[in-house]
Amino acid sequence: MAEEKKTVKKATAKKPESEEKAKKAPKAEKPVDEKKAAKAAEKAAKAAAKEAKKAAKAKVEEKPKATQATAFARDVRITPRKVRLVADLVRGKDVKVALGILAGCNRVAKTPVEKIIRSAAANAVNNFGMDEHKLYIAEIQVGDGLKIKRYIPRAKGSASPIIKRNAHIRIVVKERN
């Protein structure tokens, strides 16, 4: 039994030696295919040209300065008719003048309209770098939002519908020349 173990050990010991000899043997160099080398060089040149074009485009094509900024308020819980009355007061006015008009206005819709005007002006100044003193309200649109439908009981077991209207408000602010 002892002899068998030795033979097993010798057999395992021989394998690593043969692998080491194979590693130490010099590797035969493969002949370089000229066509493959030319194709690889051509691909590298094309990739470099594409990168150069992208860099040139990035330098030449700067983003044009934005001329307007917008703000939205969706589903404001005031009827669109009431909001339109306030919107008509400030349409086409400078932002500062419009905020002054709204300060003296005694309408329920003045609060959301004022908020949206301030938001649009802040978008113009902070996001697009416009001059705060040159801003005016170019557009103000008021549209119908979701209509909430409810029912109220009436005489003799009948019911009448109640439609609670919401408004969408959109404001576009531009810079005067």
Backbone as a printed PyTorch tensor [residue, N CA C, xyz], in Angstrom:
tensor([[[  0.8030,  -1.1870,   0.0000],
         [  0.0000,   0.0000,   0.0000],
         [  0.8510,   1.2570,   0.0000]],

        [[  1.9360,   1.2130,   0.6790],
         [  2.7960,   2.3850,   0.7390],
         [  3.3900,   2.6840,  -0.6260]],

        [[  3.6800,   1.6210,  -1.3760],
         [  4.2590,   1.8050,  -2.7000],
         [  3.2580,   2.4610,  -3.6510]],

        [[  1.9950,   2.1090,  -3.5260],
         [  0.9850,   2.6900,  -4.3960],
         [  0.8750,   4.1950,  -4.1900]],

        [[  0.9390,   4.6090,  -2.9570],
         [  0.8560,   6.0480,  -2.6690],
         [  2.0190,   6.7950,  -3.2960]],

        [[  3.2000,   6.1720,  -3.2610],
         [  4.3680,   6.8290,  -3.8270],
         [  4.2230,   6.9860,  -5.3380]],

        [[  3.7160,   5.9760,  -5.9800],
         [  3.5680,   6.0690,  -7.4210],
         [  2.5480,   7.1300,  -7.8110]],

        [[  1.5230,   7.2480,  -6.9830],
         [  0.5340,   8.2820,  -7.2560],
         [  1.1570,   9.6570,  -7.0990]],

        [[  1.9720,   9.7890,  -6.0680],
         [  2.6360,  11.0750,  -5.8510],
         [  3.5820,  11.4080,  -6.9870]],

        [[  4.2870,  10.4090,  -7.4910],
         [  5.2230,  10.6520,  -8.5840],
         [  4.4830,  11.0860,  -9.8450]],

        [[  3.3520,  10.4660, -10.0870],
         [  2.5940,  10.8020, -11.2820],
         [  2.0690,  12.2400, -11.2110]],

        [[  1.6130,  12.6570, -10.0330],
         [  1.1430,  14.0290,  -9.8980],
         [  2.2950,  15.0060,  -9.9280]],

        [[  3.4400,  14.5820,  -9.4720],
         [  4.5950,  15.4710,  -9.4640],
         [  5.1040,  15.7100, -10.8720]],

        [[  4.9290,  14.7740, -11.7800],
         [  5.4290,  14.9240, -13.1360],
         [  4.6060,  15.9310, -13.9470]],

        [[  3.3220,  16.0110, -13.6990],
         [  2.4800,  16.9110, -14.4750],
         [  2.8870,  18.3760, -14.3380]],

        [[  3.0980,  18.8770, -13.1290],
         [  3.5070,  20.2740, -13.0500],
         [  4.8310,  20.5540, -13.7420]],

        [[  5.7830,  19.5840, -13.7230],
         [  7.0610,  19.8050, -14.3830],
         [  6.8820,  19.9490, -15.8870]],

        [[  6.0240,  19.1270, -16.4500],
         [  5.8110,  19.2030, -17.8930],
         [  5.1310,  20.5290, -18.2730]],

        [[  4.2290,  20.9830, -17.4110],
         [  3.5760,  22.2600, -17.6790],
         [  4.5580,  23.4130, -17.5820]],

        [[  5.4960,  23.3270, -16.6400],
         [  6.4990,  24.3780, -16.5020],
         [  7.4070,  24.4300, -17.7160]],

        [[  7.7560,  23.2700, -18.2500],
         [  8.6130,  23.2330, -19.4370],
         [  7.9060,  23.8540, -20.6310]],

        [[  6.5770,  23.5720, -20.6990],
         [  5.8130,  24.1280, -21.8170],
         [  5.7410,  25.6500, -21.7100]],

        [[  5.6410,  26.1440, -20.4680],
         [  5.6050,  27.5970, -20.2720],
         [  6.9340,  28.2470, -20.6080]],

        [[  8.0340,  27.5600, -20.2660],
         [  9.3630,  28.1300, -20.4940],
         [  9.7580,  28.1020, -21.9660]],

        [[  9.1690,  27.2050, -22.7350],
         [  9.5250,  27.0780, -24.1490],
         [  9.1490,  28.3610, -24.8780]],

        [[  9.9900,  28.8490, -25.7680],
         [  9.6770,  30.0800, -26.4990],
         [  8.4700,  29.8580, -27.4100]],

        [[  7.6100,  30.8630, -27.4300],
         [  6.4140,  30.7800, -28.2510],
         [  6.7530,  31.1370, -29.6870]],

        [[  6.1530,  30.3990, -30.5740],
         [  6.3810,  30.6680, -31.9870],
         [  5.5870,  31.9160, -32.3690]],

        [[  6.2320,  32.8810, -32.9670],
         [  5.5710,  34.1090, -33.3580],
         [  4.7400,  33.8720, -34.6120]],

        [[  3.5180,  34.4070, -34.5990],
         [  2.6330,  34.2560, -35.7360],
         [  2.9910,  35.2990, -36.7810]],

        [[  2.9080,  34.9490, -38.0270],
         [  3.2100,  35.9460, -39.0700],
         [  2.1110,  37.0170, -39.0740]],

        [[  2.5120,  38.2690, -39.1680],
         [  1.5850,  39.3910, -39.1420],
         [  0.9210,  39.5190, -40.5170]],

        [[ -0.4010,  39.5340, -40.4940],
         [ -1.1390,  39.6820, -41.7430],
         [ -1.2180,  41.1670, -42.0660]],

        [[ -0.6930,  41.5610, -43.1700],
         [ -0.6190,  42.9800, -43.5300],
         [ -1.9990,  43.5900, -43.7550]],

        [[ -2.9280,  42.8080, -44.2970],
         [ -4.2740,  43.3200, -44.5470],
         [ -4.9890,  43.6380, -43.2400]],

        [[ -4.8550,  42.7330, -42.2610],
         [ -5.4950,  42.9550, -40.9590],
         [ -4.9180,  44.1800, -40.2730]],

        [[ -3.6100,  44.3400, -40.3620],
         [ -2.9680,  45.4920, -39.7500],
         [ -3.4420,  46.7950, -40.4110]],

        [[ -3.6000,  46.7680, -41.7200],
         [ -4.0590,  47.9540, -42.4360],
         [ -5.4990,  48.3080, -42.0570]],

        [[ -6.3580,  47.2770, -41.9120],
         [ -7.7430,  47.5080, -41.5180],
         [ -7.8190,  48.0880, -40.1100]],

        [[ -7.0040,  47.5580, -39.2070],
         [ -7.0050,  48.0490, -37.8250],
         [ -6.5600,  49.5140, -37.7790]],

        [[ -5.5460,  49.8540, -38.5520],
         [ -5.0710,  51.2320, -38.5930],
         [ -6.1390,  52.1500, -39.1910]],

        [[ -6.8570,  51.6500, -40.1990],
         [ -7.9210,  52.4310, -40.8290],
         [ -9.0680,  52.7000, -39.8540]],

        [[ -9.4450,  51.6720, -39.0760],
         [-10.5060,  51.8320, -38.0690],
         [-10.1080,  52.8610, -37.0130]],

        [[ -8.8680,  52.7980, -36.5730],
         [ -8.3940,  53.7480, -35.5660],
         [ -8.4290,  55.1770, -36.1130]],

        [[ -8.0670,  55.3370, -37.3830],
         [ -8.0820,  56.6660, -37.9880],
         [ -9.5080,  57.1950, -38.0950]],

        [[-10.4680,  56.3160, -38.4580],
         [-11.8640,  56.7380, -38.5520],
         [-12.4080,  57.1550, -37.1870]],

        [[-12.0720,  56.3790, -36.1550],
         [-12.5370,  56.7060, -34.8010],
         [-11.9820,  58.0530, -34.3490]],

        [[-10.7270,  58.3030, -34.6410],
         [-10.1180,  59.5800, -34.2740],
         [-10.7830,  60.7390, -35.0220]],

        [[-11.1290,  60.5200, -36.2890],
         [-11.7900,  61.5600, -37.0720],
         [-13.1770,  61.8660, -36.5180]],

        [[-13.9160,  60.8200, -36.1160],
         [-15.2430,  61.0320, -35.5300],
         [-15.1650,  61.8390, -34.2440]],

        [[-14.2030,  61.5140, -33.3930],
         [-14.0340,  62.2580, -32.1410],
         [-13.6940,  63.7220, -32.4110]],

        [[-12.8560,  63.9540, -33.4110],
         [-12.4860,  65.3290, -33.7490],
         [-13.7030,  66.1110, -34.2410]],

        [[-14.5710,  65.4550, -35.0510],
         [-15.7850,  66.1210, -35.5330],
         [-16.7220,  66.4590, -34.3800]],

        [[-16.8700,  65.5280, -33.4420],
         [-17.7430,  65.7850, -32.2880],
         [-17.2260,  66.9630, -31.4670]],

        [[-15.9260,  67.0050, -31.2560],
         [-15.3430,  68.1080, -30.4870],
         [-15.5470,  69.4400, -31.2070]],

        [[-15.3960,  69.4350, -32.5290],
         [-15.5890,  70.6630, -33.3040],
         [-17.0360,  71.1230, -33.2390]],

        [[-17.9900,  70.1790, -33.3290],
         [-19.4080,  70.5330, -33.2430],
         [-19.7400,  71.1310, -31.8860]],

        [[-19.1930,  70.5440, -30.8270],
         [-19.4820,  71.0280, -29.4780],
         [-18.9970,  72.4700, -29.3150]],

        [[-17.8620,  72.7880, -29.9120],
         [-17.3330,  74.1470, -29.7910],
         [-18.1390,  75.1310, -30.6360]],

        [[-18.4980,  74.7330, -31.8480],
         [-19.1880,  75.6290, -32.7650],
         [-20.6460,  75.8110, -32.3790]],

        [[-21.3420,  74.7020, -32.0690],
         [-22.7720,  74.7560, -31.7880],
         [-23.0300,  75.0320, -30.3110]],

        [[-23.0960,  76.2700, -29.9590],
         [-23.4890,  76.6390, -28.6070],
         [-24.9980,  76.7940, -28.5960]],

        [[-25.6000,  76.4910, -27.4690],
         [-27.0500,  76.5930, -27.3830],
         [-27.4760,  78.0480, -27.5240]],

        [[-28.4690,  78.2940, -28.3590],
         [-28.9480,  79.6700, -28.4820],
         [-29.6300,  80.1000, -27.1900]],

        [[-29.5360,  81.3690, -26.8940],
         [-30.1320,  81.8910, -25.6760],
         [-31.6570,  81.7970, -25.7730]],

        [[-32.2710,  81.3160, -24.7140],
         [-33.7260,  81.1630, -24.6900],
         [-34.3830,  82.5380, -24.6960]],

        [[-35.4880,  82.6430, -25.4130],
         [-36.1830,  83.9250, -25.5160],
         [-37.4240,  83.9870, -24.6480]],

        [[-37.8250,  82.8310, -24.1000],
         [-39.0300,  82.8220, -23.2740],
         [-38.9290,  81.7560, -22.1980]],

        [[-39.7390,  81.9390, -21.1620],
         [-39.8260,  80.9660, -20.0800],
         [-41.3010,  80.7600, -19.7610]],

        [[-41.6420,  79.5460, -19.3840],
         [-43.0480,  79.2370, -19.1220],
         [-43.2330,  78.7010, -17.7110]],

        [[-44.4780,  78.7500, -17.2610],
         [-44.8710,  78.1530, -15.9840],
         [-46.3100,  77.6690, -16.1230]],

        [[-46.6020,  76.5630, -15.4720],
         [-47.9300,  75.9560, -15.5440],
         [-48.4820,  75.7540, -14.1520]],

        [[-49.7950,  75.8260, -14.0490],
         [-50.4960,  75.3930, -12.8380],
         [-51.6880,  74.5840, -13.3350]],

        [[-51.7350,  73.3540, -12.9170],
         [-52.8030,  72.4810, -13.3920],
         [-53.7860,  72.1970, -12.2730]],

        [[-55.0470,  72.1300, -12.6490],
         [-56.1330,  71.8010, -11.7250],
         [-56.1770,  72.7250, -10.5080]],

        [[-56.1900,  74.0160, -10.7680],
         [-56.3810,  75.0090,  -9.7200],
         [-57.8670,  74.9900,  -9.3600]],

        [[-58.1950,  74.9370,  -8.0810],
         [-59.5820,  74.7510,  -7.6480],
         [-60.4000,  76.0410,  -7.6900]],

        [[-60.3300,  76.7390,  -8.8150],
         [-61.1380,  77.9380,  -9.0420],
         [-61.6840,  77.8170, -10.4580]],

        [[-62.8820,  78.2760, -10.6800],
         [-63.4530,  78.1400, -12.0200],
         [-62.6550,  78.9550, -13.0320]],

        [[-62.5190,  78.4390, -14.2520],
         [-61.7360,  79.1400, -15.2640],
         [-62.2600,  80.5340, -15.5740]],

        [[-63.5590,  80.7200, -15.4720],
         [-64.1310,  82.0390, -15.7530],
         [-63.6040,  83.0850, -14.7780]],

        [[-63.5320,  82.7290, -13.5040],
         [-63.0160,  83.6760, -12.4990],
         [-61.5360,  83.9570, -12.7130]],

        [[-60.7790,  82.9400, -13.1210],
         [-59.3440,  83.1310, -13.3530],
         [-59.1150,  83.9950, -14.5870]],

        [[-59.9480,  83.8170, -15.6210],
         [-59.7970,  84.6220, -16.8470],
         [-59.9950,  86.1090, -16.5810]],

        [[-60.8900,  86.4370, -15.6600],
         [-61.0960,  87.8530, -15.3260],
         [-59.8140,  88.4830, -14.7880]],

        [[-59.0810,  87.7350, -13.9730],
         [-57.8160,  88.2470, -13.4220],
         [-56.7200,  88.2130, -14.4860]],

        [[-56.7090,  87.1490, -15.3070],
         [-55.6770,  87.0250, -16.3340],
         [-55.7550,  88.1650, -17.3450]],

        [[-56.9660,  88.6040, -17.6480],
         [-57.1340,  89.7070, -18.6000],
         [-56.5500,  91.0140, -18.0740]],

        [[-56.4970,  91.1580, -16.7450],
         [-55.9330,  92.3870, -16.1620],
         [-54.4320,  92.5070, -16.4060]],

        [[-53.7150,  91.3720, -16.4340],
         [-52.2500,  91.4270, -16.4710],
         [-51.6490,  91.0430, -17.8190]],

        [[-52.4570,  90.6250, -18.7690],
         [-51.9470,  90.1880, -20.0730],
         [-51.2030,  91.3340, -20.7620]],

        [[-49.9540,  91.0660, -21.1920],
         [-49.1510,  92.0510, -21.9140],
         [-48.4000,  93.0450, -21.0390]],

        [[-48.5720,  93.0030, -19.7430],
         [-47.9150,  93.9570, -18.8210],
         [-46.5270,  93.4510, -18.4280]],

        [[-45.6920,  94.3780, -17.9540],
         [-44.4200,  93.9830, -17.3500],
         [-44.6990,  93.1830, -16.0830]],

        [[-43.7430,  92.3330, -15.7220],
         [-43.9450,  91.4590, -14.5580],
         [-44.1210,  92.2850, -13.2860]],

        [[-43.3070,  93.3000, -13.1140],
         [-43.4080,  94.1410, -11.9010],
         [-44.7530,  94.8690, -11.8570]],

        [[-45.1910,  95.3850, -12.9940],
         [-46.4720,  96.0960, -13.0630],
         [-47.6240,  95.1270, -12.7970]],

        [[-47.5270,  93.9230, -13.3730],
         [-48.5850,  92.9270, -13.1810],
         [-48.7010,  92.5280, -11.7110]],

        [[-47.5830,  92.3590, -11.0460],
         [-47.6250,  92.0110,  -9.6170],
         [-48.2070,  93.1580,  -8.7940]],

        [[-47.9410,  94.4140,  -9.2140],
         [-48.5470,  95.5680,  -8.5480],
         [-50.0470,  95.6100,  -8.7410]],

        [[-50.5140,  95.2920,  -9.9350],
         [-51.9560,  95.2610, -10.2130],
         [-52.6280,  94.1960,  -9.3550]],

        [[-51.9910,  93.0140,  -9.2890],
         [-52.5760,  91.9160,  -8.5110],
         [-52.5880,  92.2090,  -7.0120]],

        [[-51.6300,  93.0180,  -6.5510],
         [-51.6010,  93.3640,  -5.1330],
         [-52.8390,  94.1660,  -4.7400]],

        [[-53.3490,  94.9680,  -5.6690],
         [-54.5340,  95.7720,  -5.3840],
         [-55.8390,  95.1280,  -5.8220]],

        [[-55.7520,  93.9250,  -6.3630],
         [-56.9370,  93.2410,  -6.8780],
         [-57.6630,  92.5070,  -5.7530]],

        [[-59.0050,  92.5550,  -5.7790],
         [-59.7920,  91.8970,  -4.7410],
         [-60.5670,  90.7260,  -5.3650]],

        [[-59.8340,  89.7120,  -5.8460],
         [-60.4320,  88.5350,  -6.4670],
         [-59.8180,  87.2770,  -5.8600]],

        [[-60.5820,  86.1990,  -5.8720],
         [-60.0830,  84.9350,  -5.3230],
         [-58.9520,  84.3830,  -6.1840]],

        [[-59.0230,  84.5780,  -7.4920],
         [-58.0560,  84.0000,  -8.4230],
         [-56.7290,  84.7330,  -8.4520]],

        [[-56.6010,  85.8190,  -7.7180],
         [-55.3520,  86.5800,  -7.7740],
         [-54.1880,  85.7850,  -7.1970]],

        [[-54.4230,  84.9540,  -6.1850],
         [-53.3350,  84.2120,  -5.5340],
         [-52.6590,  83.2220,  -6.4820]],

        [[-53.4010,  82.3210,  -7.1520],
         [-52.7010,  81.4030,  -8.0580],
         [-52.0610,  82.0960,  -9.2490]],

        [[-52.6830,  83.1330,  -9.7760],
         [-52.0990,  83.8520, -10.9180],
         [-50.7970,  84.5340, -10.4970]],

        [[-50.8040,  85.1230,  -9.3230],
         [-49.5910,  85.7760,  -8.8170],
         [-48.4620,  84.7580,  -8.6340]],

        [[-48.7820,  83.6000,  -8.0870],
         [-47.7810,  82.5560,  -7.8870],
         [-47.1630,  82.1110,  -9.2080]],

        [[-47.9980,  81.9530, -10.2140],
         [-47.4960,  81.4790, -11.4960],
         [-46.6570,  82.5380, -12.1850]],

        [[-47.0320,  83.7930, -12.0510],
         [-46.2180,  84.8730, -12.6310],
         [-44.8420,  84.8910, -11.9710]],

        [[-44.8230,  84.7760, -10.6580],
         [-43.5360,  84.7390,  -9.9430],
         [-42.7010,  83.5230, -10.3640]],

        [[-43.3630,  82.3780, -10.5410],
         [-42.6610,  81.1610, -10.9560],
         [-42.0610,  81.3060, -12.3520]],

        [[-42.8250,  81.8620, -13.2900],
         [-42.3210,  82.0540, -14.6520],
         [-41.1530,  83.0330, -14.6720]],

        [[-41.2450,  84.0900, -13.8780],
         [-40.1510,  85.0620, -13.8070],
         [-38.9040,  84.4260, -13.2040]],

        [[-39.0830,  83.6050, -12.1790],
         [-37.9490,  82.9180, -11.5620],
         [-37.3120,  81.9330, -12.5420]],

        [[-38.1410,  81.2320, -13.3290],
         [-37.6110,  80.3250, -14.3520],
         [-36.7740,  81.0940, -15.3710]],

        [[-37.2600,  82.2470, -15.7930],
         [-36.5520,  83.0470, -16.7870],
         [-35.1980,  83.5220, -16.2570]],

        [[-35.1860,  83.9820, -15.0250],
         [-33.9490,  84.5320, -14.4550],
         [-32.9550,  83.4280, -14.1110]],

        [[-33.4190,  82.4010, -13.4030],
         [-32.5020,  81.3700, -12.9010],
         [-32.0990,  80.3420, -13.9540]],

        [[-33.0280,  79.9440, -14.8160],
         [-32.7150,  78.8910, -15.7800],
         [-32.1540,  79.4230, -17.0890]],

        [[-32.5910,  80.6060, -17.5130],
         [-32.2070,  81.1020, -18.8260],
         [-31.3990,  82.3880, -18.7840]],

        [[-31.1450,  82.9310, -17.6140],
         [-30.2890,  84.1070, -17.4810],
         [-30.8530,  85.3800, -18.0760]],

        [[-32.1590,  85.5290, -18.0800],
         [-32.7760,  86.7470, -18.6150],
         [-32.7120,  87.8670, -17.5740]],

        [[-32.8550,  89.0880, -18.0760],
         [-32.8350,  90.2540, -17.1890],
         [-34.2030,  90.4040, -16.5330]],

        [[-34.2150,  90.4700, -15.2190],
         [-35.4550,  90.5110, -14.4380],
         [-36.2780,  91.7640, -14.7290]],

        [[-35.6230,  92.8660, -15.0320],
         [-36.3140,  94.1410, -15.2210],
         [-36.9340,  94.2870, -16.6170]],

        [[-36.5410,  93.4270, -17.5690],
         [-37.0670,  93.5130, -18.9270],
         [-38.1930,  92.5140, -19.2030]],

        [[-38.5950,  91.7310, -18.2210],
         [-39.5780,  90.6820, -18.4430],
         [-40.9980,  91.2320, -18.5490]],

        [[-41.7670,  90.6250, -19.4410],
         [-43.1860,  90.9600, -19.5520],
         [-43.9770,  89.6870, -19.8310]],

        [[-45.2820,  89.7500, -19.5900],
         [-46.1410,  88.5870, -19.7730],
         [-46.5940,  88.5680, -21.2290]],

        [[-46.0070,  87.6610, -22.0000],
         [-46.3190,  87.5680, -23.4210],
         [-47.6350,  86.8340, -23.6430]],

        [[-47.8470,  85.7620, -22.9130],
         [-49.0790,  84.9780, -23.0460],
         [-49.5590,  84.5730, -21.6640]],

        [[-50.8540,  84.5360, -21.5190],
         [-51.4590,  83.9320, -20.3290],
         [-52.7390,  83.2580, -20.7980]],

        [[-52.7840,  81.9450, -20.6070],
         [-53.9210,  81.1610, -21.0650],
         [-54.5620,  80.4710, -19.8790]],

        [[-55.8780,  80.4410, -19.8850],
         [-56.6370,  79.7560, -18.8450],
         [-57.5670,  78.7700, -19.5350]],

        [[-57.4420,  77.5040, -19.1810],
         [-58.2690,  76.4710, -19.7850],
         [-59.0120,  75.6690, -18.7360]],

        [[-59.9360,  74.8420, -19.2210],
         [-60.6860,  73.9820, -18.3050],
         [-59.8020,  72.8490, -17.8170]],

        [[-59.9270,  72.5610, -16.5400],
         [-59.2440,  71.4180, -15.9540],
         [-60.2430,  70.2940, -15.7220]],

        [[-59.9630,  69.4590, -14.7500],
         [-60.8860,  68.3910, -14.3980],
         [-62.1830,  68.9660, -13.8630]],

        [[-63.2730,  68.3070, -14.1880],
         [-64.5730,  68.7250, -13.6490],
         [-65.0120,  67.6630, -12.6460]],

        [[-65.1880,  68.0710, -11.4150],
         [-65.6290,  67.1460, -10.3810],
         [-67.1530,  67.1880, -10.3320]],

        [[-67.7660,  66.0210, -10.4890],
         [-69.2330,  65.9700, -10.5520],
         [-69.7940,  65.4260,  -9.2490]],

        [[-70.7190,  66.1840,  -8.6650],
         [-71.3740,  65.7980,  -7.4200],
         [-72.8750,  65.9750,  -7.6000]],

        [[-73.6380,  65.4250,  -6.6780],
         [-75.0950,  65.5420,  -6.7440],
         [-75.6260,  66.0280,  -5.4120]],

        [[-76.6750,  66.8370,  -5.4850],
         [-77.3170,  67.3580,  -4.2750],
         [-78.7790,  66.8790,  -4.2930]],

        [[-79.2700,  66.4090,  -3.1580],
         [-80.6670,  65.9310,  -3.1300],
         [-81.6590,  67.0800,  -3.2800]],

        [[-82.7480,  66.7610,  -3.9590],
         [-83.8150,  67.7370,  -4.1880],
         [-85.1520,  67.1650,  -3.7380]],

        [[-86.2070,  67.9250,  -3.9600],
         [-87.5370,  67.5130,  -3.5070],
         [-88.0390,  66.2830,  -4.2580]],

        [[-88.9060,  65.5310,  -3.6110],
         [-89.5620,  64.3540,  -4.1820],
         [-88.5690,  63.2830,  -4.6310]],

        [[-87.4550,  63.1610,  -3.9380],
         [-86.4900,  62.0950,  -4.2210],
         [-85.6180,  62.3080,  -5.4300]],

        [[-85.6210,  63.4830,  -5.9840],
         [-84.7790,  63.7350,  -7.1590],
         [-83.4180,  64.2870,  -6.7160]],

        [[-82.5060,  64.4830,  -7.6750],
         [-81.1750,  65.0240,  -7.3860],
         [-80.7580,  65.9490,  -8.5190]],

        [[-79.9750,  66.9580,  -8.1760],
         [-79.4560,  67.9000,  -9.1700],
         [-77.9360,  67.7970,  -9.2030]],

        [[-77.3510,  67.8460, -10.3820],
         [-75.8840,  67.7570, -10.4590],
         [-75.2060,  69.0700, -10.0720]],

        [[-74.0360,  68.9310,  -9.4870],
         [-73.1750,  70.0820,  -9.1990],
         [-71.8480,  69.7940,  -9.8890]],

        [[-71.3920,  70.7130, -10.7030],
         [-70.1210,  70.5430, -11.3970],
         [-69.1160,  71.5170, -10.7900]],

        [[-68.0860,  70.9530, -10.1530],
         [-67.0270,  71.7770,  -9.5560],
         [-65.8840,  71.8490, -10.5570]],

        [[-65.6680,  73.0480, -11.0860],
         [-64.7050,  73.2140, -12.1730],
         [-63.3190,  73.5760, -11.6530]],

        [[-62.3130,  73.1060, -12.3800],
         [-60.9180,  73.4420, -12.1090],
         [-60.3440,  74.1560, -13.3260]],

        [[-59.2190,  74.8330, -13.1380],
         [-58.5950,  75.5840, -14.2300],
         [-57.1440,  75.1690, -14.4120]],

        [[-56.7060,  75.1850, -15.6610],
         [-55.2880,  75.0660, -16.0020],
         [-54.8230,  76.4670, -16.3900]],

        [[-53.7000,  76.9010, -15.8350],
         [-53.1670,  78.2300, -16.1560],
         [-51.7720,  78.0520, -16.7450]],

        [[-51.5060,  78.7260, -17.8600],
         [-50.1950,  78.6840, -18.5180],
         [-49.7540,  80.1180, -18.7800]],

        [[-48.5210,  80.4140, -18.3750],
         [-47.9810,  81.7730, -18.5680],
         [-46.6590,  81.6810, -19.3060]],

        [[-46.4670,  82.5330, -20.3060],
         [-45.2000,  82.6560, -21.0250],
         [-44.6510,  84.0360, -20.7820]],

        [[-43.4270,  84.0890, -20.3020],
         [-42.7600,  85.3540, -20.0030],
         [-41.6180,  85.5350, -21.0020]],

        [[-41.5260,  86.7230, -21.5870],
         [-40.4420,  87.0290, -22.5310],
         [-39.6990,  88.2790, -22.0720]],

        [[-38.5790,  88.5200, -22.7430],
         [-37.7320,  89.6690, -22.4160],
         [-37.9470,  90.7510, -23.4670]],

        [[-38.1920,  91.9690, -23.0070],
         [-38.3530,  93.0930, -23.9420],
         [-37.0100,  93.4820, -24.5210]],

        [[-37.0520,  93.9410, -25.7770],
         [-35.7960,  94.3440, -26.4270],
         [-35.3520,  95.7050, -26.0010]]])
